[in-house]
């Protein structure tokens, strides 16, 4: 998986070493995610795993996870993933 977009990314300046390692491990272990459906379950599993380890992620950090997963998707699958994410965000806003 190409992680070049992470190099020099200002979003990573304030991330803890533990979270950064989690992101890198996540990227390495999920290089084969190629569709929006599997991306959603992968993100949920990662969120549960992080929560069990006492980690929470900001919106910026979550976006990085999603961008890592979207790298290997076709353009059509990226569009589907973006639509799914928009729907999830709308649902979260309604819950508040």
DSSP file (Angstrom, degrees, kcal/mol; ACC not computed):
  #  RESIDUE AA STRUCTURE BP1 BP2  ACC     N-H-->O    O-->H-N    N-H-->O    O-->H-N    TCO  KAPPA ALPHA  PHI   PSI    X-CA   Y-CA   Z-CA
    1    1 A X              0   0    0      0, 0.0     2,-0.6     0, 0.0    30,-0.1   0.000 360.0 360.0 360.0 135.7    0.0    0.0    0.0
    2    2 A X        +     0   0    0      1,-0.1     3,-0.3    66,-0.1    69,-0.1  -0.670 360.0 174.5 -80.8 116.4    1.3    3.4   -0.9
    3    3 A X    >>  +     0   0    0     -2,-0.6     3,-1.9     1,-0.2     4,-0.7   0.162  43.5 114.7-106.8  16.7    1.7    5.6    2.2
    4    4 A X  G >4  +     0   0    0      1,-0.3     3,-1.0     2,-0.2    -1,-0.2   0.834  67.8  64.4 -57.3 -34.4    3.3    8.5    0.5
    5    5 A X  G 34 S+     0   0    0     -3,-0.3    -1,-0.3     1,-0.3    -2,-0.1   0.684  97.5  58.0 -67.2 -13.4    0.4   10.8    1.2
    6    6 A X  G X4 S+     0   0    0     -3,-1.9     3,-2.0     2,-0.1    -1,-0.3   0.757  81.0 101.3 -83.6 -25.5    1.1   10.4    4.9
    7    7 A X  T << S-     0   0    0     -3,-1.0     3,-0.1    -4,-0.7    -3,-0.0  -0.421 101.9  -2.7 -64.8 124.1    4.7   11.8    4.6
    8    8 A X  T 3  S+     0   0    0      1,-0.3     2,-0.5    -2,-0.2    -1,-0.3   0.587  89.8 155.8  73.3   9.3    4.7   15.3    5.8
    9    9 A X    X   -     0   0    0     -3,-2.0     3,-2.0     1,-0.2     4,-0.3  -0.573  39.9-147.1 -71.6 120.0    1.0   15.4    6.4
   10   10 A X  G >  S+     0   0    0     -2,-0.5     3,-1.2     1,-0.3     4,-0.4   0.726  93.4  71.8 -62.4 -20.3    0.3   18.1    9.0
   11   11 A X  G 3  S+     0   0    0      1,-0.2     3,-0.3     2,-0.1    -1,-0.3   0.738  95.8  53.6 -65.2 -21.3   -2.6   16.0   10.4
   12   12 A X  G X  S+     0   0    0     -3,-2.0     3,-1.0     1,-0.2    -1,-0.2   0.528  82.4  89.5 -91.0  -6.7    0.0   13.6   11.8
   13   13 A X  T <  S+     0   0    0     -3,-1.2    -1,-0.2    -4,-0.3    -2,-0.1   0.859  97.2  33.6 -59.2 -37.1    2.0   16.3   13.6
   14   14 A X  T 3  S+     0   0    0     -4,-0.4     2,-0.3    -3,-0.3    -1,-0.2   0.326  90.8 115.1-104.5   7.3    0.0   16.0   16.8
   15   15 A X    <   -     0   0    0     -3,-1.0    -3,-0.0     1,-0.1     2,-0.0  -0.571  69.4-114.1 -81.6 140.9   -0.8   12.3   16.7
   16   16 A X     >  -     0   0    0     -2,-0.3     4,-2.6     1,-0.1     5,-0.2  -0.318  22.6-115.2 -69.4 154.6    0.6   10.1   19.4
   17   17 A X  H  > S+     0   0    0      1,-0.2     4,-2.3     2,-0.2     5,-0.2   0.853 116.7  55.2 -58.3 -34.6    3.2    7.5   18.5
   18   18 A X  H  > S+     0   0    0      2,-0.2     4,-2.1     1,-0.2    -1,-0.2   0.918 110.3  44.1 -65.3 -44.0    0.8    4.8   19.6
   19   19 A X  H  > S+     0   0    0      2,-0.2     4,-2.8     1,-0.2    -2,-0.2   0.896 112.0  53.0 -67.6 -39.9   -1.9    6.0   17.3
   20   20 A X  H  X S+     0   0    0     -4,-2.6     4,-2.4     1,-0.2    -2,-0.2   0.912 109.9  48.4 -62.0 -41.9    0.6    6.5   14.5
   21   21 A X  H  X S+     0   0    0     -4,-2.3     4,-2.8     2,-0.2     5,-0.2   0.902 110.0  52.5 -64.2 -40.0    1.7    2.9   14.9
   22   22 A X  H  X S+     0   0    0     -4,-2.1     4,-2.8     2,-0.2    -2,-0.2   0.927 109.8  49.1 -59.8 -45.5   -1.9    1.8   14.9
   23   23 A X  H  X S+     0   0    0     -4,-2.8     4,-2.6     2,-0.2    -2,-0.2   0.914 112.4  47.2 -60.5 -44.3   -2.5    3.6   11.6
   24   24 A X  H  X S+     0   0    0     -4,-2.4     4,-2.3     2,-0.2    -2,-0.2   0.911 113.9  46.9 -66.5 -41.9    0.6    2.1   10.0
   25   25 A X  H  X S+     0   0    0     -4,-2.8     4,-2.5     2,-0.2    -2,-0.2   0.914 112.0  51.9 -63.6 -41.9   -0.4   -1.4   11.2
   26   26 A X  H  X S+     0   0    0     -4,-2.8     4,-1.2    -5,-0.2    -2,-0.2   0.925 110.0  48.6 -59.1 -46.1   -3.9   -0.8   10.0
   27   27 A X  H  < S+     0   0    0     -4,-2.6     3,-0.3     1,-0.2    -1,-0.2   0.911 113.2  47.2 -62.3 -43.0   -2.6    0.2    6.6
   28   28 A X  H >< S+     0   0    0     -4,-2.3     3,-0.7     1,-0.2    -1,-0.2   0.883 114.7  45.6 -66.4 -38.6   -0.4   -2.8    6.3
   29   29 A X  H 3< S+     0   0    0     -4,-2.5    -1,-0.2     1,-0.2    -2,-0.2   0.615 116.4  44.2 -82.3 -12.7   -3.0   -5.3    7.3
   30   30 A X  T ><  +     0   0    0     -4,-1.2     3,-1.5    -3,-0.3    -1,-0.2  -0.009  68.6 121.7-123.3  29.3   -5.8   -3.9    5.1
   31   31 A X  T <  S+     0   0    0     -3,-0.7    -1,-0.1     1,-0.3    -2,-0.1   0.701  72.0  59.6 -65.3 -19.4   -4.0   -3.3    1.9
   32   32 A X  T 3   +     0   0    0     -3,-0.2     2,-0.5   -31,-0.0    -1,-0.3   0.374  68.2 124.0 -95.5   6.1   -6.4   -5.6    0.1
   33   33 A X    <   +     0   0    0     -3,-1.5    39,-0.3     1,-0.2     3,-0.1  -0.545  26.0 160.5 -68.6 116.4   -9.6   -3.7    0.8
   34   34 A X        +     0   0    0     -2,-0.5    40,-0.6    39,-0.1     2,-0.3   0.436  48.0  51.6-122.5  -2.1  -11.1   -3.0   -2.6
   35   35 A X  S  > S-     0   0    0     38,-0.1     4,-1.8     1,-0.1     5,-0.1  -0.959  75.4-119.1-140.1 160.4  -14.8   -2.2   -2.1
   36   36 A X  H  > S+     0   0    0     -2,-0.3     4,-2.0     1,-0.2     5,-0.1   0.840 109.3  57.1 -64.0 -36.4  -16.9    0.1    0.0
   37   37 A X  H  > S+     0   0    0      1,-0.2     4,-1.5     2,-0.2    -1,-0.2   0.934 110.4  42.0 -63.8 -47.1  -18.8   -2.7    1.7
   38   38 A X  H  > S+     0   0    0      1,-0.2     4,-2.3     2,-0.2    -1,-0.2   0.816 109.5  60.8 -71.3 -27.6  -15.6   -4.4    3.1
   39   39 A X  H  X S+     0   0    0     -4,-1.8     4,-2.6     2,-0.2    -1,-0.2   0.916 102.2  52.2 -62.0 -42.3  -14.3   -0.9    4.0
   40   40 A X  H  X S+     0   0    0     -4,-2.0     4,-2.1     1,-0.2    -2,-0.2   0.928 112.5  43.6 -61.6 -45.8  -17.2   -0.3    6.3
   41   41 A X  H  X S+     0   0    0     -4,-1.5     4,-2.4     1,-0.2    -1,-0.2   0.871 112.7  53.5 -69.1 -34.6  -16.7   -3.6    8.2
   42   42 A X  H  X S+     0   0    0     -4,-2.3     4,-2.4     2,-0.2    -2,-0.2   0.910 109.5  47.8 -64.4 -42.1  -12.9   -3.0    8.3
   43   43 A X  H  X S+     0   0    0     -4,-2.6     4,-2.8     2,-0.2    -2,-0.2   0.913 111.4  50.4 -65.4 -42.2  -13.4    0.5    9.8
   44   44 A X  H  X S+     0   0    0     -4,-2.1     4,-2.4     2,-0.2    -2,-0.2   0.921 111.7  47.9 -62.6 -43.3  -15.8   -0.9   12.4
   45   45 A X  H  X S+     0   0    0     -4,-2.4     4,-2.5     2,-0.2    -1,-0.2   0.912 112.7  48.6 -62.8 -42.4  -13.4   -3.7   13.4
   46   46 A X  H  X S+     0   0    0     -4,-2.4     4,-2.8     2,-0.2    -2,-0.2   0.906 110.9  50.6 -64.6 -41.5  -10.6   -1.2   13.7
   47   47 A X  H  X S+     0   0    0     -4,-2.8     4,-2.5     2,-0.2    -2,-0.2   0.916 112.4  46.6 -63.0 -43.1  -12.7    1.1   15.8
   48   48 A X  H  X S+     0   0    0     -4,-2.4     4,-2.3     2,-0.2    -2,-0.2   0.912 113.1  49.4 -65.2 -42.1  -13.6   -1.7   18.1
   49   49 A X  H  X S+     0   0    0     -4,-2.5     4,-1.1     2,-0.2    -2,-0.2   0.925 112.7  47.1 -62.3 -45.3  -10.0   -2.9   18.3
   50   50 A X  H  <>S+     0   0    0     -4,-2.8     5,-3.1     1,-0.2     3,-0.4   0.912 110.9  52.1 -62.8 -42.6   -8.8    0.7   19.1
   51   51 A X  H ><5S+     0   0    0     -4,-2.5     3,-1.8     1,-0.2    -1,-0.2   0.898 105.9  54.0 -62.3 -40.8  -11.5    1.1   21.7
   52   52 A X  H 3<5S+     0   0    0     -4,-2.3    -1,-0.2     1,-0.3    -2,-0.2   0.789 109.2  49.8 -62.9 -27.1  -10.5   -2.1   23.4
   53   53 A X  T 3<5S-     0   0    0     -4,-1.1    -1,-0.3    -3,-0.4    -2,-0.2   0.263 123.3-106.1 -95.2  10.7   -7.0   -0.7   23.6
   54   54 A X  T < 5S+     0   0    0     -3,-1.8     2,-0.4     1,-0.3    -3,-0.2   0.695  75.9 135.2  76.7  19.8   -8.2    2.6   25.1
   55   55 A X      < -     0   0    0     -5,-3.1     2,-0.3    -6,-0.1    -1,-0.3  -0.828  31.1-175.5-104.6 139.7   -7.7    4.6   21.9
   56   56 A X        -     0   0    0     -2,-0.4     2,-0.4    -3,-0.1   -37,-0.0  -0.958  14.6-143.3-125.7 151.7  -10.1    7.1   20.4
   57   57 A X        -     0   0    0     -2,-0.3     2,-0.0   -10,-0.0    -2,-0.0  -0.920   8.6-131.2-120.1 140.6   -9.6    8.9   17.1
   58   58 A X     >  -     0   0    0     -2,-0.4     4,-2.4     1,-0.1     5,-0.2  -0.225  37.9 -98.9 -73.4 172.0  -10.5   12.4   16.1
   59   59 A X  H  > S+     0   0    0      1,-0.2     4,-2.3     2,-0.2     5,-0.1   0.890 125.9  52.4 -60.0 -39.7  -12.3   13.1   12.8
   60   60 A X  H  > S+     0   0    0      2,-0.2     4,-1.7     1,-0.2    -1,-0.2   0.915 110.3  46.8 -63.2 -43.9   -9.0   13.9   11.2
   61   61 A X  H  > S+     0   0    0      2,-0.2     4,-1.8     1,-0.2    -1,-0.2   0.880 111.2  51.7 -66.9 -38.1   -7.5   10.7   12.3
   62   62 A X  H  X S+     0   0    0     -4,-2.4     4,-2.2     1,-0.2    -2,-0.2   0.897 106.3  54.8 -64.2 -40.3  -10.6    8.7   11.1
   63   63 A X  H  X S+     0   0    0     -4,-2.3     4,-2.8     1,-0.2    -1,-0.2   0.888 104.7  54.2 -60.0 -39.5  -10.3   10.4    7.7
   64   64 A X  H  X S+     0   0    0     -4,-1.7     4,-2.2     2,-0.2    -1,-0.2   0.914 107.1  50.8 -61.2 -42.6   -6.7    9.2    7.5
   65   65 A X  H  X S+     0   0    0     -4,-1.8     4,-1.8     1,-0.2    -2,-0.2   0.929 111.8  47.3 -58.7 -45.3   -7.9    5.6    8.1
   66   66 A X  H  X S+     0   0    0     -4,-2.2     4,-2.4     1,-0.2    -2,-0.2   0.914 109.9  52.1 -65.1 -43.5  -10.6    6.0    5.4
   67   67 A X  H  X S+     0   0    0     -4,-2.8     4,-0.9     1,-0.2    -1,-0.2   0.871 106.5  54.9 -61.9 -36.3   -8.1    7.5    2.9
   68   68 A X  H >< S+     0   0    0     -4,-2.2     3,-0.5     1,-0.2     4,-0.4   0.928 111.4  44.3 -59.9 -44.4   -5.8    4.5    3.5
   69   69 A X  H >< S+     0   0    0     -4,-1.8     3,-0.8     1,-0.2    -2,-0.2   0.866 109.0  56.0 -69.5 -36.5   -8.5    2.1    2.6
   70   70 A X  H >< S+     0   0    0     -4,-2.4     3,-1.5     1,-0.2    -1,-0.2   0.662  85.1  84.9 -72.9 -15.1   -9.7    4.0   -0.4
   71   71 A X  T << S+     0   0    0     -4,-0.9    -1,-0.2    -3,-0.5    -2,-0.1   0.860  94.1  40.8 -55.9 -39.7   -6.3    4.0   -2.1
   72   72 A X  T <  S+     0   0    0     -3,-0.8    -1,-0.3    -4,-0.4     2,-0.2   0.347  96.3 102.8 -94.9   6.9   -6.8    0.5   -3.7
   73   73 A X  S <  S-     0   0    0     -3,-1.5   -38,-0.1    -4,-0.1   -39,-0.1  -0.534  75.0-110.8 -88.9 154.7  -10.4    1.0   -4.7
   74   74 A X     >  -     0   0    0    -40,-0.6     4,-2.2    -2,-0.2     5,-0.2  -0.322  37.5-103.5 -70.4 165.9  -11.7    1.8   -8.2
   75   75 A X  H  > S+     0   0    0      1,-0.2     4,-2.2     2,-0.2     5,-0.2   0.901 123.1  53.1 -60.0 -41.1  -13.2    5.2   -8.7
   76   76 A X  H  > S+     0   0    0      1,-0.2     4,-2.0     2,-0.2    -1,-0.2   0.898 109.7  47.7 -62.1 -41.1  -16.7    3.8   -8.6
   77   77 A X  H  > S+     0   0    0      2,-0.2     4,-2.6     1,-0.2    -1,-0.2   0.855 108.7  54.7 -70.0 -34.2  -16.0    2.1   -5.3
   78   78 A X  H  X S+     0   0    0     -4,-2.2     4,-2.6     2,-0.2    -2,-0.2   0.915 107.9  49.8 -62.6 -42.1  -14.5    5.3   -3.9
   79   79 A X  H  X S+     0   0    0     -4,-2.2     4,-2.2     2,-0.2    -2,-0.2   0.929 111.4  48.7 -62.2 -45.0  -17.7    7.2   -4.8
   80   80 A X  H  X S+     0   0    0     -4,-2.0     4,-2.5     1,-0.2    -2,-0.2   0.919 111.4  50.3 -59.5 -44.2  -19.8    4.5   -3.1
   81   81 A X  H  X S+     0   0    0     -4,-2.6     4,-2.5     1,-0.2    -2,-0.2   0.916 109.3  50.6 -62.0 -43.8  -17.5    4.7    0.0
   82   82 A X  H  X S+     0   0    0     -4,-2.6     4,-2.2     1,-0.2    -1,-0.2   0.895 110.6  49.6 -62.1 -40.0  -17.9    8.5    0.1
   83   83 A X  H  X S+     0   0    0     -4,-2.2     4,-2.2     2,-0.2    -1,-0.2   0.908 110.4  50.3 -65.3 -41.7  -21.7    8.2   -0.1
   84   84 A X  H  X S+     0   0    0     -4,-2.5     4,-2.3     1,-0.2    -2,-0.2   0.916 110.8  49.5 -61.3 -42.9  -21.7    5.6    2.7
   85   85 A X  H  X S+     0   0    0     -4,-2.5     4,-2.4     1,-0.2    -1,-0.2   0.889 108.9  51.9 -64.9 -39.9  -19.6    7.9    4.9
   86   86 A X  H  X S+     0   0    0     -4,-2.2     4,-2.2     2,-0.2    -1,-0.2   0.911 110.2  49.3 -62.1 -41.8  -21.9   10.9    4.2
   87   87 A X  H  X S+     0   0    0     -4,-2.2     4,-2.2     1,-0.2    -2,-0.2   0.910 110.4  50.3 -63.8 -42.3  -24.9    8.8    5.2
   88   88 A X  H  X S+     0   0    0     -4,-2.3     4,-2.2     1,-0.2    -2,-0.2   0.902 110.2  50.2 -62.6 -41.1  -23.1    7.7    8.4
   89   89 A X  H  X S+     0   0    0     -4,-2.4     4,-2.0     1,-0.2    -1,-0.2   0.895 109.7  50.7 -64.6 -39.9  -22.2   11.3    9.3
   90   90 A X  H  X S+     0   0    0     -4,-2.2     4,-1.8     1,-0.2    -2,-0.2   0.906 110.3  49.7 -64.3 -41.2  -25.9   12.4    8.8
   91   91 A X  H  X S+     0   0    0     -4,-2.2     4,-1.4     1,-0.2    -2,-0.2   0.887 109.2  51.8 -64.6 -39.4  -27.1    9.6   11.0
   92   92 A X  H  X S+     0   0    0     -4,-2.2     4,-0.9     1,-0.2    -1,-0.2   0.888 107.9  51.9 -64.5 -39.3  -24.6   10.5   13.7
   93   93 A X  H  < S+     0   0    0     -4,-2.0     3,-0.5     1,-0.2    -1,-0.2   0.877 107.1  53.2 -65.1 -37.1  -25.8   14.2   13.6
   94   94 A X  H  < S+     0   0    0     -4,-1.8    -1,-0.2     1,-0.2    -2,-0.2   0.832 103.7  57.1 -66.8 -31.8  -29.4   13.1   14.0
   95   95 A X  H  <        0   0    0     -4,-1.4    -1,-0.2     1,-0.2    -2,-0.2   0.765 360.0 360.0 -69.8 -25.5  -28.5   11.1   17.1
   96   96 A X     <        0   0    0     -4,-0.9    -1,-0.2    -3,-0.5    -2,-0.2   0.476 360.0 360.0 -78.0 360.0  -27.1   14.2   18.8
